[in-house]
Amino acid sequence: MTPRKVRVFSGIQPSGMLQLGNYLGAIQQWVAGQGEKINFICIVDLHTITVPQEPAVLRRQTRELAALLIACGIDPQQTTLFVQSHVRAHAECCWLLNCVTPLGWLERMTQYKTKAARQESVLTGLLDYPVLQAADILLYDTDEVPVGEDQKQHIELTRDIAQRFNGIYGETFVIPRPVIRESGARIMGLNDPTAKMSKSDPTRGHAIRLTDSPDEIRWAFKRAVTDAGREIRFSDDPARAGVNNLLQIYELLSGLSRPAIEAHFEGKGYGALKSEVAEIVIEALRPIREGFERLMQEPAELDRILAIGADQARAVAEPKLVQVKERMGFVLPT
C-alpha cells in the first residue's frame, strides 16, 4: 500500500505587510515543501478580527497577503491557498470543538494572558482564538504545522483537543505535530534584538518589509543594533543578540555554513556586516517586490486564484466536518 502523503497546514494573518521574519521563519519552508507534501496555506482573516479591524483595510490586506505569498513562490498549482472565511467549515468546527474544550485550557495560554493584560476589555474571540486554530488544523487531517516557538503552545493545545475528542467520540482526528525551524524561527527586530520582528510594529527600522525599497533596507540595516564588541561570530550570548540576528539572516539567505560565514567576516567590522547583510536581503527580496507589484494590478486574477483554493479546501474540510457532526450525534440533512 502506498503511504499517505504528509499533510501540512499553515495559517497567516492579513494584519500587516509581511516582513523578513515571516519569510525566513515560515514562508521559505512552505515554498521548499511544495510537491513533496500536501500543503494547505490559509489566510486566517477570522483570526484577525479577534482585535478590531477597519473593514476596508482588512479587505486590502487580505489581497496583499495573497499576492505576496504567490510572489514569494507559493504555487497555487501545488499548494491549496485560500482565505479562511471562504470555507465555512472552519467557524462551524470551532463551535463544535468549543464544546469539548475546558475553559481552563484556554485561560492558561501564554499569548492570551499577554495580550489580555494590555487591554481594558477582552473580546471573547481572543480567548477562543486557539480553538479556531485547532479547527483550522484538524479539518485537514494535518500531520505537520510549521510554526515559530511562540505558537508551539497552541499546537500542543490542538493536540490535546484532538485527543480529547477522539477519546469521547472515537478516532476522528489526526494528531498534528509542530515543526519548528532550528535556525531562523525567530528573526529579531533590527532596532531591538531582544524582541521578535513583527509585521504589526510600525517603528521605522524595526522590521524589513518584503516590499521595502533598497534604500529603505539599507537605511534600516545601517542603524541595526549590534553590541559593544568587535568579533563577528555566532553566539547564544544575549549581549550579542544583535550581531547573532544579522548573522542568522545572512546564513538563511546565503546558504553558507556557519564556519564559512565566520571565516568570510574574519577581520571585518560591524559596518561591513550590516552592509553585506543589507545587500543580500535586497537581492533576495527584489523578485518578490516586483512580483507583488505585478499581481496587485490584477485583482480579478487574485480573486480567481483564491476562489479555486477555497473550492479545493472545501472539498477536504466539509466531509471532515460531516464526520465530526456524525460522531457527535447530529441528525445530518439528506
Secondary structure, DSSP 4 states (H G I P E B T S, - for coil): -PPPPPEEEEEE--SS--BHHHIIIIIHHHHHTBTTBEEEEEE-HHHHTTS---HHHHHHHHHHHHHHHHHTT--TTTEEEEEGGG-THHHHHHHHHHTTS-HHHHHT-HHHHHHHHT-SS--HHHHHHHHHHHHHHHTTT-SEEE--GGGHHHHHHHHHHHHHHHHHH-S-S---EEE--TTTSSPBPSS-TTSB--TT---TTT--BTT--HHHHHHHHHT----S---------GGGHHHHHHHHHHHHHH---HHHHHHHTTT--HHHHHHHHHHHHHHHHHHHHHHHHHHTT-HHHHHHHHHHHHHHHHHHHHHHHHHHHHHHTPPPP-
